[in-house]
């Protein structure tokens, strides 16, 4: 590859803070709020012009409840729902056989609530900036270099929390990272969109009263009599459409009811081979997903009851990424830990989502279910060798299979709250995050409503 040597230059220092949170998605919002609780100087930076990340894509939040119907995600993640519900912008936690539970939210109101949750704690928010490098002193991170229309600047911090989803800071700091399965295959992303003017009575009738024709795999027909539900099935309809010449990118029809009576969110585009850490790959994925939506609309109107007169309401502004970089931490959570409902002394959240792998090639998924929820230990947030850094969200320390069960937004919010809490307590104690008193972190999490079992 041809290279260019950039001349050495001085970089202005924009800010010096106690805690820098990089990434304003589900984990970043909660990390910043937790870190700032006792007046620490916290800066939250985000590459887009709003907070919320995947919370703003029209997706339901899955697995506040576990396989036994018990709520295992609480704390700040529940506070988000309470604030949205008070404005009529969130539904209840509805049990779901495949996804444990789903909670429907207004993707636009999330932006406002997320901003309120951090700013009321005194968090400074800086948008439209990218982290381009880590500032290192030996094996300790001392801040990051950002890029924006203002140029290249430095932010110095006593502790940095990587909530980028892609492990951008960790990778630049030299943390060992991995992507995907043994062959590097990653779960494909989806470009969400919503439709209106759906005849919900006809749709429900097909699912509830004609399940022999409009099959939902393992999902019971009575589940679709509720106000809020998600479909994962209609394989026969996709088979008919494929036989008629339509190229459907998924094997099952995934549709989610919205907050509006005639609204459905479509989770069916699927672009294999996308790597969100490579701009050329990410670009190709966006373009291909847009093309898939045209075909999916023909499928919905022609083969799914109730969708004949549907109209596209909105297409979301970016692909929802399921998987990219994941770090190697002090402990790497495995699928066996999830499926055996393993407990850890250094638990910082309980999670209840199954191992849900969207295959990197082909059109189908594999779901593996446990009999109970499981713990995630603090060590999954702590890099193995780099000090002063915590990593929260889907890029925490998991195997490919375990990440398939911990990538959902409810769990990511809980991981963010834990990381921010640990950073705050470590600073107050004058120790590194890797040396923090975990029982003190656990006590602080419980005091803020988190559920640790």
N, C-alpha and C positions, 0 to 999 in steps of 0.2 A: 504494500500500500504506500502510495506517495505521502510524504509527511511535510509539515511546515513547522519550523521552530519559532515559537512565539517569543518575542523579546521580553526580558524581565522588566517588570514595572511595579510601582507601588499601588496597592489597592486601598482605597479609603475604607475605614471602619465605620459602618453605618450605625451599629448598635453593640452594646455590651450588656448582656442579660444574665440572669441566674439560670433560666431554663429556656432553651430554644426548641420549639416543636415544629418539625418540618412536615407539612401535609395537613390540610384541614378537612379530611374526610371523617368517617365515623370514629376512628381511634384518635385522630388528632384533636378533634373538638373536646373529647373527654379528657385526654391527657393534659391539654392546656388548662382546662377548668380545674382539674385536680391539683396540678402543679402550683396554681396561683392562689390556693385556698387561704394560706396564711400570709399573703402579702408579698410573696416572691415576685421578682420582676420576670415576667414571662412574655415571650414573643412567639406568635404563631404565624408561620408563613405558608402561603398557598399559591399555586401556579395559576389557578382560575380566578375569576372575579367574584366568587362567592364561596361560602363554606358548605360542607355537606357531603362532597364526593359522591359515592354511589347511593347515598340516601336521597339524592336529588334526581334519580333516574326512573322513578315510577315503580321500583321494585317493592314488594312487601318485605318487612323485616321478619326473618324466619327465626324460630326456635327461642323465643322468650320462654316457652314452656318446653319441658322434656318429654320423653316417650311416655311417661306416666301421668302427664298433664300437670306436673308441678312446675311452678315458675322458678327457673334457675338463673335467669338474668334479671338483675334488679339495679339498684344504684342509679347512677346518672343516666343509664340507658332507659330506665323506666321513667325518670324525670322528663326526658325528652318526649316520651309518649304522653305523659300527663299534661305537659304544656301544650302539645299539639291537640290533644283531645278537648282541652278547655276552649279551644278555638274552633271546634268542629272539624279538625283536620287530621284525626286519627281514629281508627276503629279499635275494637277490643282485641285481645289476644285470642284468636280462634283456633281451637285444636285442629290438627290436620294429620292424617295418617302418614303421609310421606314426609312432611316437613316439620313435624311435631306441632308447630303452630305458625300462623301467619298474622301479621299486624299491618293493616293497610294505612298508609300515611300520604299526606299531600306533599309531593316533592318540592313544591315552591315554598310552602310555609316553613319547611325544614330550614331553608336558608336564613330566614328571619330568626327562628328560634335558636339555631346554632350560634348565630352571632350574639344574641342576647345572653346565652349561657356562658360564653367566654368573656364578653366585655363587662358584664356585671361583676366579674371577679377581678377586673383590672387588667386583663390580658390585652396586649397590643397586637393588632392584626395587620399584617402586610400581605397584600395580594399581588398577583401578576409578577411573581418572581420564581425562578427555578434555582434549585441547589445544583451547582456545577462542580463543586469540589469540597473536600473535607480539609479543615486546618488541623494538622496533627503535630503533636510534640511527643516523639517516640511512639508508644502504643496508646497514647491518650488523645482523644479528640478535644479540641479547644474552640471549635466553631465551624462555620461553613463559609464557602464563597457562593454568593448568589449572582445571578445574571438577570437583567431586566432592561427595559428601555432606557434606564438611567445608567446602564453600563454594568461593570463588574465591581462588586462591593463585598466587604467582609462583615460577618456577624460573629462576635465572640460570645461564648457561653460557658458557664461552669458545667452544665449538663445539656446534652442534646438528645432529643427523642425523635427517632425516625418513624414517622407515621405516613410515609409516602405510598404504602401499598406495594411498591416495587423495590423497596430496600435501597433507594438511591443513595442515602447518606451512608449506610452500612457498607455498601459496595465501594464507595469512594474512600471510605476510611480503612479499607483493607480487610474487612470482615469476610470470612469464608462464606460464599453464597452458592446456592444451586438452583437449577430451574427444572421443573417437570419430573417426569419419570426416568427410568434408567436409560431411556433413549432421548431424553430431553423434551419429550412431548408434553405440552401443557394443555390444560383445559381451555377450550375455545371460548372467546367472548361473545356477548350478545348486544345488539343495539336495540334497546327497548323503545316501544312506541305505544300510543293509546288510540283507541277507536271509540266512537260514540254511535248513538242510534242503533244499539244492539237490542233485539227483542229478547229480553232476559227471560220472559215467560216461556218462549219457545225453546230457548237454550236450556233452561232448567228442566223442562218437560222431557227433553231428549235424554239428559243425563240421569234424571231420577226415575223416569217411567219406562225408558227404552234402553237400559244399560246393556242389554244383550246385543244391541246394534252399536250404540255409541259407548264403547267400552272405556273404562278408566283404569285399566290394569288392576292394581290392588286397592284403589281408592273406592270406598263404599258409596253407593248411590245416594244414601241419606245425607251425606256430607254436602251435597250440592243443593239441598233445600235451604241451606243457611243463606244469610245476606252476603257474607263474604266467603269466598272459596277460591281455590286454585285447581285447575284441571291439569292432569298429566296422563294423557292417553289419546283416545281417538285414533289408534293405529290403523284401524280399518279405513277411516276417512283419508288418512295420508296415503295409504296403499292405493286407494281408488284414484286419488289425484295424481299419484306418480304414474299409474298405469295410463292415465289420460295425458301424460306428457309434461306435467308440472315437476320441476326440480325442487323438492322440499328439502331444506337443509337439516331437518331434525326428524327423528323417528316417532316422536310423540308430540301432541298438541298441548302447549303450555300456555294457558290463559288465566289471567288474574282479575277478579272483580275490582273495580275502582270505588272511590268514595261516592261518585255520582251514580245514580240508579242505572243508567244505560251505558256505563263506561267499562271498557275492558282494556287491560294492559297485556300486550302481546310479547311473550318471552320466547321467540322462536327463530330469530336469525341466529346463525352459528357459523363462524368463520374459523376453520381449522388453520393451524400454523401461524397464528398471530403472536408476535412477541412485542409486548407493550413497551419494552425497553429499547426497541429499535424503531426510529421514526418512520422509516420506509415500510416496515412491516405493519405498524399501527395504521399508517395512512392507507395501505392496501386493504386492511381489515375494515376500516370505515367505509371505503368505497364499495367493497363487495357486500357489506351488510345492507347498505342503502339499496343496492340492486335486489337483494333477497326480499326486502320488504314488499316490492312490487309483486313478486310471485306469491308471497304469503297472503297478500290481500286478495288475490284471485282465488287462492285456496279457501280462505275464510268465507268469502262471499258465496262460493260455489259448493262447498262441501260441509259446512258446519251450520247446524240449525240456528236461526236467529240472527245470522250475520249478513243476510242478503242485502240489506239496505244500509249497512254500516258505512261510516265515514271516518277517515283518518283525522284524529284530533291534533296530535303532535308527535314528532319524532324527537327523541332526546338528543342532546348535543354531543355525546361521546359514548363510545363503546363501554359497556360494563365488563371490566376485566376480572376473570375468575382466578387467574394464576400468573405469576411471573417469578421474580427472584424471591427466594426464601433464605434466611440466614441460618448458619450453624451456631447455636448458642450453647450455654452451659449444659442444657438438656435439650434433646431433640424429641419432641412428642411423636409417638408412632400411632398407627391405626390400631395396633394391639392395645395400646393404652386406652383408646376411645372405646373399643369394642368390649374390653374387660371392665369398663367403668372404674378405671384405676384412680386411687386417691394418693395425694402427695402432701407431705408435711408443709411444704412451702406453697400451697395452693393460693392463687390470687384471683381466680374466678372458676366457677363451675359452668360447664357448657353441655348442651343436650342435642346438638344436631348430628345426624348420622354421617357416615362417610359417603359423600355424594360426588362421584367422579363423572364429569362429562368427558367422554372419551376424546382424546386428542385427535383421533381420526375416526371416520364414520359418523353416525348420526345419533348414537344412543348413549345411555348413562348406566352406571352401576351404583346401586345404593345398598349399603351394609348397615344394619341396625343393631344397636346395643340394647340391653335390658334396662339400663338406667343411665343417668347423666355421668359425667366424668370431670375430674379436676384438670386444670392447667397450672403447672408450677411456675413460680417466679423466674426460675432459671431459663425458661423459654423466652424471656424478654432480654436476657443478658448475653451479649456476645461472648464468645469463648476467650478472646484475647484482647479486644479493644476496650479500653476503659473510658468512663465518662459518657457512655452511649447506652441507651435503651432502644429496643425495636419493638413496636406494638402494631398489631393488626395482622393481616394475612401474610405479611413478610416476617413474622416472628419465627421461632425455631421449631419447624415441623417437617416431617417427611412429606413427600408428595401426597401420599394417601391420607395422612393426618390433616394436612392443610385442607383437603376436600371436606373435612368435617368441622374445621375451625374458621373458615373463610367468611362465614355469614356475618352480617353487620351487627347483630346483637352481641355476638362474641367479640368482635373487633372493638365495639364500644367499651365492653368490660375490660378488655386488655389495655385499652387506652387509659381508662380510669386508674387501673393498677399501676401503669408506668408513670403517670403523672404524680400519683400518690407516693410512689417509691422515690422519685426524683426529689420531691419536696422534703421528705423525711431524711433522705441522705444529705441534702444540703444543710438542713437544720442541725444534723448530727456531725457535720464536718467530715463525712466519709464519702467514698465513691459509691455509685449505685450498686456495684457488685458486692460491696461490703455492708449494705444496709441491713438493719435489724428487721428481718422478715416478719416476726410476730408483731412488731410495731406497725408495719405496713398493713398487715391483716386486720389489726385492731382499728386502724384508721379507715380502712375500706368498709368494715362492718358499721362503723359510726356514721358513714355516709350512705348506708343503705345497701351496700353490695352483699350478695349472697355467696358464701364460701362453703356451704354445706353444714 
